[in-house]
Amino acid sequence: MTLEVFSANAENAHKYIVSPSILSADFSNLKSEILKTYNFGAKWCHIDVMDGHFVPNITIGAPVVKSLNEVLPKDIKLDVHLMIENPLKYIPDFIKAGSDIITFHIEASCDTTEDCISLIKEAGILAGVSIKPNTPVSLIEKFIPLVDMVLVMTVEPGFSGQKFMADAAKKIKEVKSLAKDNLIIQVDGGINAETAKICADYGANCFVAGNYVYKSPDIEIAINSLLD
């Protein structure tokens, strides 16, 4: 599978991708919450998977991804962010559940990183690798040509609503300098209209936003402020 991410000639094309994080959504109404953002132009849905070990929080797993895949429009891309130990063991579950993009953490994959990438891409979906705020870009440098997306965390993964870490965002510039033309550079953590502009100037083209979108008094305005 390939995703037509950016197309200057596409109708209603936008300069950036917005992937609202359902970590900030109403979990009792996930379908309707996601459709709100979709109807206002956010075609991705960011799903934070946490195991209580790699990060100090527990969220959702493959069964929820499967359920969302069954009830959401097929052009909503399920952007699954694995914040878990031993991602190689669990990636097959998320492939079977219907993920469109699977991102794992280099700090968790260690010597299985290439195997994780291969497993994801052999399934015909997009592979992403992520780094935490204190992880140097050098740790993923050799893998950048192999993946479709790099996710730069600008908060410590685990909880929504944290403050944007400006120093961590500077690593986007380094990723951009190493990136192939079609690499998606995603940023997650404390994203709003102001911080997204900072990250876009560094080279980011995909924004994960939780509280800024789902807690906004006007979701449409919030999403549009990130799209262009």
Salt bridges, closest charged atoms under 4 A:
GLU33 OE1 - LYS36 NZ 2.88
ASP48 OD1 - HIS46 NE2 3.09
ASP48 OD1 - HIS81 ND1 3.24
GLU70 OE2 - LYS66 NZ 2.58
ASP79 OD2 - HIS46 ND1 2.80
GLU107 OE1 - HIS105 ND1 2.91
ASP148 OD2 - LYS121 NZ 2.99
ASP167 OD1 - LYS170 NZ 3.49
ASP188 OD2 - HIS46 NE2 3.53
ASP188 OD2 - HIS81 ND1 3.87
ASP201 OD2 - LYS197 NZ 2.84
ASP228 OD1 - HIS14 ND1 3.16
